[in-house]
Amino acid sequence: MARVRFDSVFQVNTDGTITPRQTTRIGGVTITPGVTISGNVGIGGINIAQYVGRNLEITTDGEAIVITGIY
């Protein structure tokens, strides 16, 4: 496991949407680059937009980043 900055896993776009930088799993839901997440959309039961600027605890599962905690 590792603790990383939010912006190393997600890109925050100029319009406020968020895009994963690589295949990412959150709460059992897998999202891939090219998927755009709007401000109040929940992924795996988590509104990821509220955690911009925070740190994420991650592990990997093959090619995917798995988010296991938010700090």
Backbone torsions as a table, in degrees:
resi	resn	phi	psi	omega
1	MET	NA	152.0	178.9
2	ALA	-144.8	151.8	174.1
3	ARG	-104.3	126.0	-177.2
4	VAL	-131.6	163.7	176.8
5	ARG	-74.4	146.9	178.7
6	PHE	-51.0	-44.5	-175.1
7	ASP	-74.0	-3.1	172.1
8	SER	-85.6	-17.1	179.1
9	VAL	-104.4	-36.6	-176.9
10	PHE	-124.4	147.5	172.4
11	GLN	-101.4	129.0	173.8
12	VAL	-94.5	117.8	-176.5
13	ASN	-82.3	162.5	-177.1
14	THR	-60.8	-25.1	178.8
15	ASP	-88.5	5.2	178.0
16	GLY	90.2	-5.7	176.3
17	THR	-76.9	165.8	-176.9
18	ILE	-126.2	138.6	-179.8
19	THR	-129.8	131.8	176.5
20	PRO	-68.7	141.7	179.0
21	ARG	-77.8	-25.5	175.2
22	GLN	-151.0	174.6	-179.1
23	THR	-55.5	128.0	-172.6
24	THR	-136.1	138.9	177.5
25	ARG	-114.1	128.5	179.2
26	ILE	-130.6	120.3	178.1
27	GLY	54.1	35.2	178.6
28	GLY	86.3	-3.5	179.2
29	VAL	-104.0	129.8	-179.8
30	THR	-101.0	130.2	175.4
31	ILE	-123.1	150.0	-175.0
32	THR	-119.8	161.3	174.7
33	PRO	-54.5	141.8	-176.8
34	GLY	101.1	-20.2	174.6
35	VAL	-79.0	130.2	179.6
36	THR	-109.0	127.7	-178.0
37	ILE	-106.2	123.3	177.0
38	SER	-80.8	164.4	-174.7
39	GLY	-44.3	-51.2	-174.0
40	ASN	-108.4	23.5	179.9
41	VAL	-89.0	129.4	177.9
42	GLY	-88.9	138.5	175.0
43	ILE	-119.3	118.3	-178.2
44	GLY	59.7	31.5	179.8
45	GLY	81.7	7.7	-177.3
46	ILE	-121.0	128.1	173.6
47	ASN	-84.3	93.3	-171.6
48	ILE	-62.5	-27.9	-177.8
49	ALA	-61.5	-28.2	-179.3
50	GLN	-73.4	-7.2	-178.4
51	TYR	-107.9	9.5	176.0
52	VAL	-55.5	132.7	179.4
53	GLY	89.3	-6.6	-179.3
54	ARG	-91.8	179.8	174.9
55	ASN	-102.6	147.7	179.5
56	LEU	-118.8	139.2	171.3
57	GLU	-91.9	125.4	-176.7
58	ILE	-131.1	159.1	167.8
59	THR	-138.1	176.3	178.3
60	THR	-121.7	151.8	176.1
61	ASP	-136.4	94.0	-173.1
62	GLY	66.5	-121.6	-178.4
63	GLU	-87.8	-9.5	-173.6
64	ALA	-94.7	143.8	167.9
65	ILE	-85.7	134.7	177.3
66	VAL	-115.5	119.2	179.7
67	ILE	-83.8	121.1	-177.1
68	THR	-111.7	-10.1	179.0
69	GLY	-166.5	157.9	178.8
70	ILE	-131.6	132.2	-177.2
71	TYR	-123.8	NA	NA
